[in-house]
Amino acid sequence: MPYMVNFKTHFLYLSKLKNPTKLYTQINKSISRYVSFSQEEFDIFNSLLEYKKVPKKTIMLHEGEMCNFEAFVIKGCVRKYYIDANGFEVILQFAIEDAWVSDISFSIYEDKPSQVFIETLEDCEFYTFTPESKELLFEKAPRFERAYRILMQRSLAVTQNRLFHNISQTATEKYLEFLELYPTIPQRVAQHYIASYLGISAEFLSKVRTKLAKQ
């Protein structure tokens, strides 16, 4: 069972690292794939990050709460999901190393309660922003706004692609594409989570995997 905690006040928090150079290198390399930054800009960026360590099976965000964070995954695996009208969990995203996770579609920018849950599937380490610290970053280092706009555009493109493929692809095609995008996930999460992400039953996914193994 997941820890039913409010992430805003009940996460396992480690104080900022005294020597976080290695971790800063990871997030700096990730964000600079889209825009080049000076060391001064990186210093501003890094000073606004908050390091957090969160245990496995922690609910970081509940449906109905206001999301007040955007998290970069340093280490670990996270799922974002909602519960449909029939009471089934529908996974929208897996976030692993170098990915970002939040509820940017509603409570970050629209000031509405979240419609999703965010849960750690492994012991995780994050760097996080609040909306306030992110706005301060954009004020002090404006080029980061372009970097985050590109991140948002890429995220929307991935979501659009997934919606299209859910309609047009067979279950086997969806699973093979999933393996291309997330080659390590099958070794890290339960099969029923992957089935939920693909929009099929765990039993049908098992048949797909068995068929592929025989080819």
Secondary structure as GFF3:
##gff-version 3
##sequence-region A 1 215
A	DSSP	alpha_helix	7	10	.	.	.	ID=ss1
A	DSSP	alpha_helix	21	31	.	.	.	ID=ss2
A	DSSP	alpha_helix	39	47	.	.	.	ID=ss3
A	DSSP	beta_strand	50	54	.	.	.	ID=ss4
A	DSSP	beta_strand	59	61	.	.	.	ID=ss5
A	DSSP	beta_strand	70	75	.	.	.	ID=ss6
A	DSSP	beta_strand	78	83	.	.	.	ID=ss7
A	DSSP	beta_strand	89	95	.	.	.	ID=ss8
A	DSSP	beta_strand	100	101	.	.	.	ID=ss9
A	DSSP	beta_strand	117	120	.	.	.	ID=ss10
A	DSSP	beta_strand	124	129	.	.	.	ID=ss11
A	DSSP	alpha_helix	131	140	.	.	.	ID=ss12
A	DSSP	alpha_helix	143	168	.	.	.	ID=ss13
A	DSSP	alpha_helix	171	181	.	.	.	ID=ss14
A	DSSP	three_ten_helix	185	187	.	.	.	ID=ss15
A	DSSP	alpha_helix	191	198	.	.	.	ID=ss16
A	DSSP	alpha_helix	202	214	.	.	.	ID=ss17
###
